[in-house]
Amino acid sequence: MGLTLAEYHRLTPLPRPGGVLYVKPGARGYRDPVYEALQAAVAPFGQRALDLNPGVGLASLPLEGRMEVDRLETSRAAFRCLQSSGLKARLAPPWEAEENAYDLVVLALPAGRGTAYVEATLVSAARALRMGGRVYLAGDKNKGFERYFKEARALLGYGLVLKREGPVRVALLEKEREAPPLPSLWHPFQARLLGETFTFFHLPGVFSAGKVDKASVLLLEALVGEVGREGIRGRRILDLGAGYGALTLPLARLGGEVTALEDDLVSVLSLERSLKENRLAARVLHSDVDEALAEGGVGWGSRPAQDQAPGLTEEEAFDIIVTNPPFHVGGAVILDVAQAFVEAAAARLKPGGGFFLVANPFLKYEPLLEERFGAFRTLLVREYKVLFAEKARRG
């Protein structure tokens, strides 16, 4: 059995100098050698510091109380930890950093988000620094560190590698030249889904940028095959892990009342623009799995807030729930979030409602679906598999 929804949402306190650091499943930056090496290397410089990929806040902790530290975070799960830890942070992509405002930037390379996102982050770091400011840069040599370090030196000037521990590298750079303008960030592409043409707009770093992934296409095909096009119209639909809207937009076009939940702010912004450009409506929430939905109901009692999990209310029950869940972070198989999606679906479905999940064939969701729903069916198997489970009707 995987994590329960309550276990997934629970914040775990860890002692730190001057306070507590909160961590949780689904939030990056804890027990990560890149963040640990960065934390061991950073030292104060000047008055103001900026952490551009903070996760739970581990890397910039040594600067607390010694500098003013700002943090820009895009993950709702990580932001929940930062808030609970009392660390100054705001939800924003790295390119929204204030320009020429910082003496020091701390950056764990977001290599898992792709080259365009990393390059935009490096330019953002350079633009945020005052002349003479410093950057502590950390990453994995197997995930492009050497390439990105060279790009950072081309942007900034002086730089050297301070530490090598296995594949992990930490470098220190100094800004010696003016930073270039940011590259163009918005990119459109068209896709034909369920017989309709959509124009998607996305920022760097979103999943399946530039082309709708085959798994989402297969899920849509299986869903329409199971319920029919008219079976979508007027139904309350929840898209868990919606990304830039590969499922949300076609389901909204077919008349579904869609709520889209997404942990990554950059994807949320992309989805909101795609809906607007296609003249479609859906409710979009920046959410750590289902935490942004109305709270209360199942699983709630007198426990402390950090031990509670969002539960089911009548207003937040759905006829259909769909998900193309994430399963990898930097090459490692991470199933905590995907398992939480299954738990959330089991809680949020109306009796008689249907849950559609698409996944790689090697990922074993079947035992979890059988445990949570009592039964499931495999609707399609090609490069991916689409699984379907129905919530039992009362009585």
Secondary structure, DSSP 8 states (H G I E B T S, - for coil): ----HHHHH--EEEEETTEEEEE-TT--SSS-HHHHHHHHH----SSEEEESS-TTS-TTGGGBTTBEEEEEE-BHHHHHHHHHTT---EE--GGGS-TT-EEEEEEE--GGG-HHHHHHHHHHHHHHEEEEEEEEEEEEGGGTHHHHHHHHHHHHS-EEEEEEETTEEEEEEE--S---------EEEEEEETTEEEEEEE-TT-TTTTS--HHHHHHHHHHHHHH-STTTTT-EEEEET-TTTTTHHHHHHTT-EEEEEESBHHHHHHHHHHHHHTT---EEEE-STTTTS---STT-SSS-GGG------GGG-EEEEEE----EETTEE--HHHHHHHHHHHHHEEEEEEEEEEE-TTS--HHHHHHHHS--EEEEESSSEEEEEE-----
